[in-house]
């Protein structure tokens, strides 16, 4: 059954003059990738190493910037026609996915007609642009350097690049805590989820995830005017992050067990018991596990929109909320090992089932 479906897709894509290879990545998942040069393992590890060495490329035509610009244009276009409710939000998602993936398929078809290595190169660059591990590390280390130097203004400035809260009320400890919260939450959204979808469906599904993630960031708010319009993006993002968020908790806990200086038992138990304290089904897994592994307390009080919000604290009640600057490089190290562990598991599964 799976083979017949796969063959029909191949025939359809070939009719569009697109060179396609169909490989099963994991237990019956048919990967439709538009490059036939190289192996999935080579692509995945090359993407990871490029990100680790060079960080996120900064240029005008970055894929996320292009997706964001397209989203803004489509949002205005839909609103001008009165499509500002649930249906409009669904149309926004379908249009975004159709345009982004359509452009990708057309580009890959053209490049593969020239030589498959060109298509592979585009996949490599796109994947590298859509992974955010090193970028998170760089921003975290900038806050760490500022707080180590007791430079409060610089620490606030750098923390503002990571968090969406008001930073003008933060002291040095608050900057450290906000950085830990952002690094732990975004490990799932910016690293584990892209790798997860890259493994299951190649660059097309990685792109699809980033489209949905960008929708959630730009319109997925629970207030007017996006309460209805942003519903689809927010729910789709919850769905696509569901498994990676829980994998993040597991990888952080195992990494805390392997590495000295962390509390693996607390990472596992706090992650399991306190993840639901955060809004949404996914945000709390990484933050709660990180709080347990580092033996600190996170979230709690924070300033947003000029008001002090009192949230539930994550972490063991007897641990301190006075987070030192040394916790930032500790979490960066833990995140990197968790990502490496996830990649090793992915590689083993691909080697077994491919």
N, C-alpha and C positions, 0 to 999 in steps of 0.2 A: 504494500500500500504506500509506504513512505517512498519507495523507489519510483513508483509510477508518478506520484505527485512531483517528486524531484525532477524526473525526466520531462514532465510537461512544462515545468518552469524553465528548464534548460532550453527546450525547443522554442519556447516563447521568446526568451532573451536572445537566442541566436538569430531569430527572425528579425530582431532589432539591430542586428550586426554588432552585438556585444559579445565579447569573449568572456565566458563564464566557466569557472570550475565549481563543482559542487562537492564539498567534503563534509563528512559528518564530524563535527567537533566533539560533541559529547552525547552518547547514548541516544542516537536517533535524531538529534538536531541537525538539520541540513543547513550548512553554511553556504550562502550564496555570496561569493566574493568575486569581485570584478578583476582580480589579478590571478594569473596562473603561475606566476614566478615565485619561487620560495615556499617555505612551509609556514603554517600558522604560528608555530613556536618561534621561528626566526622573526616574524613580524612583531609578535607580542613582546619578546625580549628586546628587540631593537627599539621599539617605542619606549619601553621602560628606561633603557639605558640613555637614550637621547634626552628624555625628560630629566633624568638624574644628573646628567652632565651639564646641560645647558639651561634647564628651566623653561618656563613657558615663553615662547617667542612673542615679542612685543612689536607689532606692526599694524598698519592701518587696516589691512584686509584679513585680520585674524578671523577664523571661522566663527567664533562666538560673537564677535562684533558684527559680522555680516548677518548672522542669524538674528541678532538683536535689532539691527536696522530694518531687516525684512519684517520682523514681528511688529515693530512700531508702525511701519507703513500699512501693513495689513490690518492692524488694529484701527487706525484712522479710517481706512477704506470701509471696514465693516461698520464702524460707528456711524459713518456718514449715511449709511443705508439702513440704519435702525437695528442692526444686528448686534445689540449690546447686552444680550442675556445669555442664557445657557447655550442656546443654539449657535449664537455668534462665537462663543468660546470654543465649541466643538469644531465649527468651520475654521476658526483660526488655526487650531491644531492640525486639522486635515490639510489645509492649504500649506502650512509651514512644512509639514512632513513631505507632502507631494512635491513642492518646489525644491526643497533641499536635497531630497533623495533623487529626484529626477535630474537635477544638475549633476549630482555625483555620478549617476549611471551614464549619462551622456558623455561626461568628461572621461570616465574610465573606458567607455567604448571606443572613443577616439584614440586615447593613448595606447590601449591594448592593440589596436590596429597597427600602430607604429612599432611597438615592441612591448611585451608584457612587463619588462623591468620599469618602464615609465609609469605604468599603472601602479606597480608595487611601490614605487617612490612616492607617488601621491598618497597612497594608503599610509605609508610610513610617516609622512609629514602631517597628514590629518590626525592620525592617532597620537603623535607626539604633541600636537597643538591642543588636543582635547584631554590630556592627562595633566593633573595639577599638583603632583606630590612635591616636586622641587619648588614650585612657586609658593606653596604653603610654607615650606621650610624657610625659604628666604624671608618671607614676611615675618614669620615667627622669630627668626634670629635677629631681625632688625629691632623688634620690640625688646628682645632679650638684651641686646647691646645697649639700647637706650636706658633701660631700667637698671642695668649693671652700672652704667655711668651716672645714675641718679638724675637723668635728664628727663624730667616729667613732661615738658612740652613736646620733646621728640618722641617719647613713648606714646603719648596720646595721638600724635600725628601718625605714627606707624600703626598703632592699634586701630585707627579709623579705617585703614586699608583692609582690615580683616573682619570688622564687626559692623553691624547696622545700628548699634545703640549710640547714645550720646556719650562722647568720650571726654567732654570738657569737665565733667564732674569726677572723673576717675583719678585715684591716686596711683602710685607705682604698683601697689598690690592689685588694685583693680585692673590695671593694664595687663599685668601678668595673668590674672584669672580670665579676663576676656579673651586673651590670646589662646590659652589652653582650651577654652570652650569652642572657639572657632576652629582650631586645629583638629580637635577630636570630632566635632560634628562634620566637618568637611572632608575628613578622611573617607567617609562613605560616599558622599555626593561627588567629590572631586577625584577620587582614586579608585576605591573598590567598585563602585557602580560602572564607571567606564571600562575597567578591566573585565568585569563580569559580562557586560554586553558585548564587548569585543570578542570574548571567548565564545559566546553563544552564537553570534551572527556576523562576526567580522566588522569591518568599518561601517557598513550600512546601519547595523543596529546600535553601534556606538554613536553614530551621528543622530539617530532617532532619539536615543536617550538624551543627548545634549540639547536637542530641540525641545523636548519636554521639560528638561531642567531649566532651560532659559525661559520658557513660558511660566514656570512656577516662580522664578525669580522676578519676572517683570509684571505679571498680571495675577499671580496666585495669592492674592490678599483676601482676608476675610472682612473686608469693609468696602464701602462704596468708593469708586464705581465698579469694583472688580468682584464683588461678592458672588454675582451670578456669572459674569463674563470669564472670570478666572477659575471657576470651579473645575472645568475639565483639565486644565493644566496642572492644578494642584493635586487632583485625585490621580491623574496619570503619573505624576511624579512620585506620589506615595506608593503606587503599585510597582513602578520600575525600581524603586529604591528598597522595596520590602526585603528581598533576600540579601542584597549586598549589605544592608545595615546590620543584619544579624550575623552575617559572615564577618563583618568588622569586629563585632563583639567577641566572636570566637577567636579570630586571629590576634586581637589585642591580648586576650587572656592567655593564649598559648605562648605568645611572645614574652609576656610578663613572667611566665613560668620558666622560659629558657634563659632569659637575661637576668643578671644579678641586679639587685637594687629596686625591684618592683614586687608588688604583692599580687600574685596571680589569683590566689583564692578570693581576694576582695574584688579584683577586676571581674571575675566570673559572677560572684554573688551580687555585687552592687549593680552590675550591668543587667542581670536577670531580674532583680527585684525593683530597681528604680527607673528603668527605661521609660515606664509609663508616666513618670512625673512630668515629662516634657510634652508640649503640644505636638500632635501628629504621631503616627505610628512608628517613625523611624529615627527622629532626631536624638532621642535619648540613649540609644544603644551605645554609640561611641563615646558620648560624654560621660555616661555613668560608668562604663568600663574604665575609662581613663582616670576618672576620679578615684576609683578603687585601686587601680594599679599604682598611682602616684601617692595614694593616701592623702588626698587633699579634698576640699569641699568646693564645688563649682556651682555656678548659676546664682541662686539666692537673690540678693538685691541688685538691681541694675537700673540705670537711667535710660529712658526712651521717650522721645517726643516731649522732653522737658519735665517728665514726671518720674518719680522714683517708684519702680515696680517691685513688689515683694513676691518673689517666686520661691518655690520649694528648693531647698538645698539638695544637691546630689553629693553622695559620698557618705562615709561612715560618720555618725554624729560626733564622735570624739576627735575626729581629725580637724586640722586647722583650716580656716578659710583665708588665713594670711599666706598667700601663695608667693614663694620666693622666685626670683628670676631663674634659678637653676632648674626649676621644674619645666621650663620651656625646652631647653635642649634634651632633657630626659624624655619628654613626650615626643619630640622629633625623632629621637633614636628608636623609641618604641613603635612609632608609626611606620618608620622605614622598615623595621624588621617584620612588622605585621604585613606590610605590602609584599616584601620579599617572600614571606611564608605563603601568602596567597598565590603568588606567581609560581612557586614550586609545586603547590598542590594542583594548580591549573595545568602545569606542564606534565605532571604525572598522569592526570586524567586524559589529556590529549594523547599522550604516548600510549596509554592503554586502549582507548576507544577509537583512535583515529586509524 
